[in-house]
């Protein structure tokens, strides 16, 4: 699975994601979550609440100045920088599609939702395809727009080509645009764009960041497009990134959602394991990340359990970086939110034993 999260922020009106405020994160719950994470390949845990870091820990030889790949967490950055044109037919820019009926109704937003009907083509993550954009726009549509969720790099590379052509009159490349519009204002320096032989960046994955660098994107999301004193992305346009689709109610544009957490039929799902199933057999309906977490939870998810959780109703951001290991989002979230009953029982037993 590859990284996701930012071009999409220039889109339509903002939805009210905030719900009733929850309790503050405690040191005890952070320590419990860190112990669980570190025991499962965790490298960093960073907790931000009420505009400051309340807990920060590193493990397994990692440190605050070290970077690691966030894989699909990369998608979020591209979505934040996306042009406000999600309703536009792609054929308006990719003019080759004007004579292809199977692609005539695909919109930019379909590409960012991974519902355009074009298969993922995971070989695009490697180096064997010298022109990722050109290869992707030549792929046939195998489903109608909006019918199926197909998570993978091909649809983002088509968007990359749309963006490249739109930026040509301004003498900008997608790389330069993202750097100027998003990365530099967030205080993020050079990153690996994993460009192909023709200079096209890989939008689905690639960035290597410290926990604090990734946190900057979370702050942008939490503050509705604002970072520090600067409005980087219009607050009226962020909400579309956090709207699911009929094909996958659990995924917006670059971010995963927990909207169905209070659904009686809700089922907690391991996103990475689900994505390993062929797209034809995936079913994202009635799925959630954690039934005990707030419904407004937003997640940037990368391979090897790279995670950033954002909960607007709690003014909370949690960054977790790690290596491939057995890990449960639901268990981790219960620990960090103080909802893990087994941890509470153990803590109570320990407290009782020490006082007797």
NUVO-774518 format. One record per residue (C-alpha): x, y, z. Coordinates in nm, 4 decimals, always signed. Layout:
N
ATOM       xx       yy       zz
ATOM        X        Y        Z
...
END
This chain:
356
ATOM       xx       yy       zz
ATOM  +0.0000  +0.0000  +0.0000
ATOM  +0.1333  +0.3442  -0.0790
ATOM  +0.1081  +0.6875  +0.0806
ATOM  -0.1703  +0.9385  +0.0643
ATOM  -0.2970  +1.2908  +0.1698
ATOM  -0.2794  +1.6610  +0.0296
ATOM  -0.3708  +1.7912  -0.3230
ATOM  -0.7367  +1.7687  -0.2470
ATOM  -0.7738  +2.0702  -0.0201
ATOM  -0.8753  +2.3181  -0.2916
ATOM  -1.2182  +2.1684  -0.3342
ATOM  -1.5715  +2.2484  -0.2418
ATOM  -1.7287  +2.3621  +0.0811
ATOM  -1.6158  +2.2592  +0.4238
ATOM  -1.8267  +2.0133  +0.6235
ATOM  -1.8658  +2.0519  +0.9962
ATOM  -1.6551  +1.7695  +1.1291
ATOM  -1.6394  +1.8868  +1.4866
ATOM  -1.8402  +1.7015  +1.7453
ATOM  -1.8711  +1.7427  +2.1194
ATOM  -1.5333  +1.7837  +2.2876
ATOM  -1.3724  +1.4793  +2.4467
ATOM  -1.1393  +1.4497  +2.7445
ATOM  -0.7715  +1.5383  +2.7205
ATOM  -0.5189  +1.2686  +2.6424
ATOM  -0.3423  +1.1579  +2.9612
ATOM  +0.0242  +1.0758  +3.0102
ATOM  -0.0775  +0.7262  +3.1200
ATOM  -0.2692  +0.6587  +2.7992
ATOM  +0.0168  +0.7958  +2.5885
ATOM  +0.2672  +0.5734  +2.7689
ATOM  +0.0418  +0.2715  +2.7193
ATOM  +0.0082  +0.3475  +2.3479
ATOM  +0.3842  +0.3997  +2.3151
ATOM  +0.4536  +0.0654  +2.4852
ATOM  +0.2146  -0.1086  +2.2454
ATOM  +0.3587  +0.0720  +1.9410
ATOM  +0.7250  +0.0173  +2.0305
ATOM  +0.6636  -0.3518  +2.0841
ATOM  +0.5309  -0.3735  +1.7295
ATOM  +0.8047  -0.2005  +1.5357
ATOM  +0.7133  +0.1542  +1.6379
ATOM  +0.9714  +0.4245  +1.5728
ATOM  +0.7991  +0.7424  +1.6891
ATOM  +0.4895  +0.8564  +1.8741
ATOM  +0.3954  +1.2228  +1.8778
ATOM  +0.0797  +1.3555  +2.0431
ATOM  -0.0399  +1.7101  +1.9768
ATOM  -0.3389  +1.8544  +2.1600
ATOM  -0.4649  +2.2065  +2.2166
ATOM  -0.1913  +2.3588  +2.0020
ATOM  +0.1126  +2.1985  +2.1605
ATOM  +0.2983  +1.8681  +2.1880
ATOM  +0.1874  +1.6834  +2.5006
ATOM  +0.3863  +1.3634  +2.4470
ATOM  +0.6807  +1.2621  +2.2295
ATOM  +0.8746  +0.9359  +2.2363
ATOM  +1.1073  +0.7401  +2.0088
ATOM  +1.2060  +0.3750  +2.0082
ATOM  +1.3915  +0.0998  +1.8244
ATOM  +1.6918  +0.3208  +1.7536
ATOM  +1.4887  +0.6077  +1.6068
ATOM  +1.5118  +0.9758  +1.7025
ATOM  +1.3473  +1.3159  +1.6463
ATOM  +1.5789  +1.4131  +1.3596
ATOM  +1.5520  +1.0879  +1.1651
ATOM  +1.3223  +1.0512  +0.8658
ATOM  +1.1346  +0.7453  +0.7488
ATOM  +0.9042  +0.6791  +0.4569
ATOM  +0.5393  +0.7623  +0.5199
ATOM  +0.4411  +0.5732  +0.2032
ATOM  +0.0778  +0.6547  +0.1177
ATOM  +0.0817  +0.9343  +0.3707
ATOM  +0.2329  +1.1223  +0.0766
ATOM  -0.1063  +1.1373  -0.0919
ATOM  -0.2372  +1.3858  +0.1607
ATOM  +0.0147  +1.6502  +0.0624
ATOM  -0.0821  +1.6308  -0.3035
ATOM  -0.4518  +1.6465  -0.2162
ATOM  -0.3994  +1.9653  -0.0182
ATOM  -0.2451  +2.1273  -0.3216
ATOM  -0.5037  +2.0147  -0.5752
ATOM  -0.6614  +2.2767  -0.7953
ATOM  -1.0240  +2.3695  -0.7250
ATOM  -1.1514  +2.1878  -1.0290
ATOM  -1.2771  +1.8558  -0.8990
ATOM  -1.5964  +1.8806  -1.1044
ATOM  -1.4089  +1.9300  -1.4313
ATOM  -1.4119  +1.6439  -1.6818
ATOM  -1.0571  +1.5144  -1.7210
ATOM  -1.0999  +1.5198  -2.1008
ATOM  -1.0948  +1.9001  -2.0874
ATOM  -0.7230  +1.8743  -2.0078
ATOM  -0.6304  +1.5242  -2.1264
ATOM  -0.7646  +1.5942  -2.4737
ATOM  -0.6742  +1.2448  -2.5967
ATOM  -0.9728  +1.1211  -2.3952
ATOM  -1.2256  +1.3256  -2.5922
ATOM  -1.2573  +1.0444  -2.8477
ATOM  -1.2761  +0.7689  -2.5829
ATOM  -1.6363  +0.7110  -2.4659
ATOM  -1.5293  +0.4944  -2.1691
ATOM  -1.3450  +0.7930  -2.0197
ATOM  -1.5679  +1.0827  -2.1256
ATOM  -1.7414  +1.1217  -1.7887
ATOM  -1.4399  +1.0864  -1.5583
ATOM  -1.3914  +1.3931  -1.3397
ATOM  -1.0813  +1.5051  -1.1535
ATOM  -1.2503  +1.4221  -0.8242
ATOM  -1.3019  +1.0631  -0.9443
ATOM  -0.9268  +1.0286  -0.9828
ATOM  -0.8639  +1.1595  -0.6308
ATOM  -1.1333  +0.9322  -0.4837
ATOM  -0.9865  +0.6337  -0.6756
ATOM  -1.3282  +0.5764  -0.8339
ATOM  -1.2456  +0.6636  -1.1964
ATOM  -1.2630  +0.2982  -1.3031
ATOM  -0.8974  +0.2592  -1.4056
ATOM  -0.7056  -0.0290  -1.2537
ATOM  -0.4295  +0.0487  -0.9969
ATOM  -0.1145  -0.0648  -1.1905
ATOM  +0.1174  -0.1145  -0.8901
ATOM  +0.4185  -0.1470  -1.1223
ATOM  +0.4090  +0.2337  -1.1343
ATOM  +0.5746  +0.2338  -0.7913
ATOM  +0.8891  +0.0884  -0.9442
ATOM  +1.1391  +0.2080  -1.2022
ATOM  +1.0444  -0.0077  -1.5010
ATOM  +0.7962  +0.2454  -1.6444
ATOM  +0.9861  +0.5504  -1.7682
ATOM  +0.6790  +0.7713  -1.8203
ATOM  +0.4239  +0.6985  -1.5467
ATOM  +0.1826  +0.9672  -1.6608
ATOM  +0.1765  +0.8634  -2.0247
ATOM  +0.1405  +0.4965  -1.9344
ATOM  -0.1498  +0.5693  -1.6989
ATOM  -0.3561  +0.7863  -1.9320
ATOM  -0.3405  +0.5091  -2.1930
ATOM  -0.4965  +0.2513  -1.9593
ATOM  -0.8567  +0.1592  -2.0447
ATOM  -1.1422  +0.2195  -1.8036
ATOM  -1.2740  -0.1144  -1.6771
ATOM  -1.5606  +0.0285  -1.4692
ATOM  -1.7859  +0.3327  -1.4931
ATOM  -1.6877  +0.6349  -1.2800
ATOM  -1.8058  +0.6046  -0.9200
ATOM  -1.8799  +0.2329  -0.9446
ATOM  -1.5684  +0.0818  -0.7845
ATOM  -1.2865  +0.1813  -0.5483
ATOM  -0.9445  +0.0973  -0.6975
ATOM  -0.6673  +0.2162  -0.4672
ATOM  -0.3334  +0.2525  -0.6390
ATOM  -0.0987  +0.4868  -0.8247
ATOM  -0.2461  +0.4985  -1.1762
ATOM  -0.5318  +0.7409  -1.1101
ATOM  -0.3038  +0.9788  -0.9213
ATOM  -0.0576  +0.9740  -1.2114
ATOM  -0.3404  +1.0758  -1.4433
ATOM  -0.4131  +1.3625  -1.2055
ATOM  -0.0400  +1.4419  -1.2119
ATOM  -0.0646  +1.4827  -1.5890
ATOM  -0.3744  +1.7016  -1.5561
ATOM  -0.1879  +1.9222  -1.3111
ATOM  +0.1261  +1.9299  -1.5263
ATOM  -0.0690  +2.0542  -1.8281
ATOM  -0.2632  +2.3100  -1.6251
ATOM  +0.0619  +2.4502  -1.4829
ATOM  +0.2419  +2.4810  -1.8175
ATOM  +0.1187  +2.8370  -1.8888
ATOM  +0.2582  +2.9403  -1.5478
ATOM  +0.5952  +2.7766  -1.6226
ATOM  +0.5620  +2.5548  -1.3153
ATOM  +0.5982  +2.1814  -1.2635
ATOM  +0.3876  +1.9803  -1.0158
ATOM  +0.6988  +1.9414  -0.8007
ATOM  +0.7643  +2.3157  -0.7921
ATOM  +0.3979  +2.3877  -0.7279
ATOM  +0.3689  +2.1527  -0.4314
ATOM  +0.6960  +2.2817  -0.2869
ATOM  +0.5907  +2.6456  -0.3170
ATOM  +0.2240  +2.6012  -0.2224
ATOM  +0.2391  +2.3423  +0.0584
ATOM  +0.5784  +2.2084  +0.1629
ATOM  +0.7711  +2.5316  +0.2086
ATOM  +0.4924  +2.7065  +0.4046
ATOM  +0.4824  +2.4010  +0.6349
ATOM  +0.8559  +2.4287  +0.6954
ATOM  +0.9374  +2.1095  +0.5058
ATOM  +1.2550  +2.1181  +0.2984
ATOM  +1.3750  +1.8776  +0.0315
ATOM  +1.1801  +1.5547  -0.0100
ATOM  +1.2146  +1.2594  -0.2459
ATOM  +0.9608  +1.2962  -0.5283
ATOM  +1.0721  +0.9649  -0.6845
ATOM  +1.0580  +1.1123  -1.0337
ATOM  +1.0487  +0.8836  -1.3363
ATOM  +1.2607  +0.9081  -1.6522
ATOM  +1.0582  +1.2038  -1.7813
ATOM  +1.0528  +1.3931  -1.4503
ATOM  +0.7023  +1.2978  -1.3347
ATOM  +0.6796  +1.2716  -0.9537
ATOM  +0.5199  +0.9669  -0.7928
ATOM  +0.2099  +1.1043  -0.6206
ATOM  +0.1102  +0.7868  -0.4369
ATOM  +0.4214  +0.7444  -0.2218
ATOM  +0.7789  +0.8450  -0.1597
ATOM  +0.8100  +1.1189  +0.1021
ATOM  +1.0442  +1.0549  +0.3947
ATOM  +0.9686  +1.2774  +0.6927
ATOM  +1.0323  +1.3189  +1.0622
ATOM  +0.7344  +1.2865  +1.2953
ATOM  +0.7283  +1.6642  +1.3445
ATOM  +0.7335  +1.7308  +0.9696
ATOM  +0.4342  +1.5044  +0.9156
ATOM  +0.2641  +1.6696  +1.2122
ATOM  +0.2691  +1.9992  +1.0186
ATOM  +0.0228  +1.8561  +0.7656
ATOM  -0.2005  +1.7430  +1.0515
ATOM  -0.2007  +2.0937  +1.1949
ATOM  -0.3010  +2.2292  +0.8540
ATOM  -0.5956  +1.9874  +0.8462
ATOM  -0.6965  +2.0506  +1.2062
ATOM  -0.6893  +2.4280  +1.1562
ATOM  -0.8950  +2.4160  +0.8344
ATOM  -0.6135  +2.5103  +0.6011
ATOM  -0.4273  +2.7455  +0.8325
ATOM  -0.0705  +2.6950  +0.9551
ATOM  +0.0748  +2.9445  +1.1985
ATOM  -0.0611  +3.2845  +1.0991
ATOM  -0.1003  +3.1949  +0.7325
ATOM  -0.4084  +3.0597  +0.5550
ATOM  -0.2340  +2.8174  +0.3175
ATOM  -0.5495  +2.6534  +0.1845
ATOM  -0.8978  +2.8054  +0.1793
ATOM  -1.1035  +2.6871  +0.4763
ATOM  -1.4136  +2.6667  +0.2546
ATOM  -1.2542  +2.4016  +0.0351
ATOM  -1.1002  +2.1476  +0.2727
ATOM  -1.4137  +1.9550  +0.3643
ATOM  -1.4386  +1.7634  +0.0395
ATOM  -1.1265  +1.5682  +0.1338
ATOM  -1.3238  +1.4142  +0.4190
ATOM  -1.6324  +1.3025  +0.2293
ATOM  -1.6602  +0.9355  +0.1402
ATOM  -1.8150  +0.7933  -0.1755
ATOM  -2.0753  +0.5294  -0.2485
ATOM  -1.7971  +0.2981  -0.3624
ATOM  -1.6020  +0.3520  -0.0398
ATOM  -1.7642  +0.5547  +0.2400
ATOM  -1.4447  +0.5114  +0.4423
ATOM  -1.2172  +0.7062  +0.2057
ATOM  -1.2270  +1.0716  +0.1064
ATOM  -0.9465  +1.2270  -0.0985
ATOM  -0.6132  +1.1152  +0.0424
ATOM  -0.7560  +1.0473  +0.3897
ATOM  -0.9381  +0.7606  +0.5608
ATOM  -1.2505  +0.8165  +0.7711
ATOM  -1.4238  +0.6712  +1.0774
ATOM  -1.7750  +0.7961  +0.9974
ATOM  -1.9530  +0.4634  +1.0512
ATOM  -1.8058  +0.4024  +1.3980
ATOM  -2.1485  +0.4252  +1.5669
ATOM  -2.3231  +0.2138  +1.3024
ATOM  -2.4664  -0.1018  +1.4704
ATOM  -2.3257  -0.2989  +1.1768
ATOM  -1.9828  -0.1342  +1.1944
ATOM  -1.6847  -0.3629  +1.1600
ATOM  -1.3296  -0.2592  +1.2499
ATOM  -1.1009  -0.3195  +0.9555
ATOM  -0.7261  -0.3379  +0.9013
ATOM  -0.6921  -0.1081  +0.5993
ATOM  -0.3594  -0.2518  +0.4872
ATOM  -0.4876  -0.6102  +0.4920
ATOM  -0.8059  -0.5104  +0.3102
ATOM  -0.6024  -0.3393  +0.0383
ATOM  -0.4111  -0.6614  -0.0206
ATOM  -0.7373  -0.8153  -0.1430
ATOM  -0.8048  -0.7664  -0.5181
ATOM  -1.0183  -0.4568  -0.5655
ATOM  -1.3041  -0.6606  -0.7144
ATOM  -1.3529  -0.8363  -0.3781
ATOM  -1.3073  -0.5419  -0.1424
ATOM  -1.6145  -0.4222  +0.0482
ATOM  -1.5760  -0.0997  +0.2457
ATOM  -1.9371  -0.0573  +0.3544
ATOM  -2.0014  -0.0584  +0.7317
ATOM  -1.6251  -0.0548  +0.7951
ATOM  -1.4449  +0.1748  +1.0372
ATOM  -1.1024  +0.2168  +1.1964
ATOM  -1.2175  +0.2014  +1.5583
ATOM  -1.5674  +0.1798  +1.7038
ATOM  -1.4531  +0.3484  +2.0252
ATOM  -1.2951  +0.6489  +1.8507
ATOM  -1.4918  +0.9626  +1.7556
ATOM  -1.6719  +0.9584  +1.4214
ATOM  -1.4836  +1.2661  +1.3030
ATOM  -1.1471  +1.0888  +1.3178
ATOM  -0.9428  +1.1418  +0.9991
ATOM  -0.6418  +0.9253  +0.9191
ATOM  -0.3463  +0.9489  +0.6842
ATOM  -0.2385  +0.5884  +0.6344
ATOM  +0.0843  +0.4525  +0.4888
ATOM  +0.2296  +0.1051  +0.4507
ATOM  +0.4001  -0.0613  +0.7460
ATOM  +0.1488  +0.1072  +0.9743
ATOM  +0.2653  +0.4633  +0.9215
ATOM  -0.0186  +0.6623  +1.0734
ATOM  -0.1402  +1.0124  +1.1448
ATOM  -0.4733  +1.0364  +1.3266
ATOM  -0.6553  +1.3701  +1.3448
ATOM  -0.9600  +1.4161  +1.5691
ATOM  -1.1030  +1.7694  +1.5318
ATOM  -1.3542  +1.7282  +1.8172
ATOM  -1.0625  +1.6650  +2.0552
ATOM  -0.8253  +1.9171  +1.8918
ATOM  -0.5916  +1.6181  +1.8684
ATOM  -0.3253  +1.4841  +1.6317
ATOM  -0.1350  +1.1589  +1.6842
ATOM  +0.1603  +1.0664  +1.4633
ATOM  +0.2875  +0.7080  +1.4717
ATOM  +0.5746  +0.5881  +1.2547
ATOM  +0.6992  +0.2308  +1.2462
ATOM  +0.8257  -0.0716  +1.0638
ATOM  +0.6359  -0.3701  +0.9295
ATOM  +0.4931  -0.5575  +1.2293
ATOM  +0.1657  -0.6812  +1.3706
ATOM  -0.0305  -0.3691  +1.4625
ATOM  -0.3947  -0.2834  +1.5233
ATOM  -0.5285  +0.0660  +1.4611
ATOM  -0.8310  -0.0075  +1.6791
ATOM  -0.6212  -0.1314  +1.9739
ATOM  -0.3774  +0.1573  +1.9449
ATOM  -0.6576  +0.4146  +1.9324
ATOM  -0.8291  +0.2639  +2.2369
ATOM  -0.5016  +0.2877  +2.4266
ATOM  -0.4239  +0.6473  +2.3309
ATOM  -0.7849  +0.7554  +2.3972
ATOM  -0.7987  +0.5738  +2.7320
ATOM  -1.0731  +0.3395  +2.6085
ATOM  -0.8804  +0.0121  +2.6366
ATOM  -1.0504  -0.1821  +2.9159
ATOM  -0.7738  -0.4408  +2.9584
ATOM  -0.5233  -0.1607  +3.0146
ATOM  -0.7537  +0.0020  +3.2693
ATOM  -0.7875  -0.3249  +3.4608
ATOM  -0.4110  -0.3776  +3.4676
ATOM  -0.3481  -0.0194  +3.5763
ATOM  -0.6066  -0.0499  +3.8542
ATOM  -0.4599  -0.3812  +3.9737
ATOM  -0.1100  -0.2338  +3.9806
ATOM  -0.2296  +0.0691  +4.1750
ATOM  -0.4180  -0.1466  +4.4259
ATOM  -0.1218  -0.3792  +4.4741
ATOM  +0.1261  -0.0997  +4.5421
ATOM  -0.0906  +0.0559  +4.8101
ATOM  -0.1590  -0.2633  +5.0043
END
